[in-house]
Amino acid sequence: MVHEASNYVKKCLGGGKEDAIIFCGSGSTAAIKRLQEVMGISFPSILRDKLLKCLTNEERWVVFVGPYEHHSNILSWRQSLAEVVEIGLDQKGLPDTETFKHQLEFYKSKNRPILGSFSACSNVTGICSDTHAISRLLHQFGGFACFDFAAR
Ligand SMILES: Cc1ncc(COP(=O)(O)O)c(C=O)c1O
């Protein structure tokens, strides 16, 4: 019954053979936390300084977040072992892709593992991000693309 239920949920979300659906408790906050666990950057906060000293620069994740993130998609990253880089707004009120590209070039040249965790839609203004363009940019620099779809 569990498999049947998870296949049904996956089908409803448009998932195919190449997709995985991972249940991780309730809500987007739990999903973001699960992602951080999978990346190996989530730990008891008391150990942060000690663990950071054990990492080489090339082992430390750079996580890009957007200009209108819910606190679930920003605070937990800041408390993790990742270096968090916030991308600001452009003139249209969307994530500034020019600056993003420069930052990606910089961190790629330093051989850093890269992941972007962007809100697919602002829960304050309703502005939607171009998730395809953000993904393409991240993939171009070998990064992983993740989105918080809680408000879309
Ligand atoms: C954009 C966005 N991200 C994350 C969350 C947190 O979601 P949850 O309460 O499902 O953990 C919310 C909740 O409103 C949200 O609007």
The ligand as a MOL file (V3000), in Angstrom:
LIG
                    3D

  0  0  0     0  0            999 V3000
M  V30 BEGIN CTAB
M  V30 COUNTS 16 16 0 0 0
M  V30 BEGIN ATOM
M  V30 1 C 8.1800 29.9610 0.0070 0
M  V30 2 C 8.0200 29.1520 1.2510 0
M  V30 3 N 9.0060 28.2930 1.6020 0
M  V30 4 C 8.9190 27.5130 2.7100 0
M  V30 5 C 7.8200 27.5740 3.5380 0
M  V30 6 C 7.7750 26.6800 4.7430 0
M  V30 7 O 6.9000 25.6670 4.4430 0
M  V30 8 P 6.4770 24.5210 5.4960 0
M  V30 9 O 5.6100 25.2050 6.4980 0
M  V30 10 O 5.7420 23.5520 4.6180 0
M  V30 11 O 7.7110 23.9510 6.0930 0
M  V30 12 C 6.7720 28.4350 3.2250 0
M  V30 13 C 5.5970 28.5280 4.0900 0
M  V30 14 O 4.7530 29.3740 3.9400 0
M  V30 15 C 6.8740 29.2520 2.0560 0
M  V30 16 O 5.8990 30.0910 1.7060 0
M  V30 END ATOM
M  V30 BEGIN BOND
M  V30 1 1 1 2
M  V30 2 1 2 3
M  V30 3 2 2 15
M  V30 4 2 3 4
M  V30 5 1 4 5
M  V30 6 1 5 6
M  V30 7 2 5 12
M  V30 8 1 6 7
M  V30 9 1 7 8
M  V30 10 2 8 9
M  V30 11 1 8 10
M  V30 12 1 8 11
M  V30 13 1 12 13
M  V30 14 1 12 15
M  V30 15 2 13 14
M  V30 16 1 15 16
M  V30 END BOND
M  V30 END CTAB
M  END
